[in-house]
Amino acid sequence: MRDHACAAVRLFAPTKTPRYAPAAYPVPDTESLRLAALEKSRRRGRRVARRRVALRWLGWLFTRYILPLAVTLGLFYLGWLHFGSHPVVPSGATGQPPLTLKPENSLHLKEIP
């Protein structure tokens, strides 16, 4: 029992080590910090520039090809809905006999004057 009590006291006892570990690397000087910040700024600038160029190309591609294609397909679809939705009436439903071709009525047998 005494061993458990000692373990608990040791668990919550203050430690002798400092709160913050000493720096593993020396503190950088101001010039190296300035150069690192400048390099990071340049990298970010290049990344932003690449993103802007990509967006410009996508905008050009959209207005040049995708938008006209979408408008054309939309107009074809509307035409198909308008003209393709009418029911097809069979020839027998009009009351007239269906049109038949006879050999004597063909154009290639008649002579041209």
Helices and strands as residue ranges (DSSP letters): H 2-12, H 30-61, I 62-66, H 67-84, G 91-94, G 103-105, G 107-109
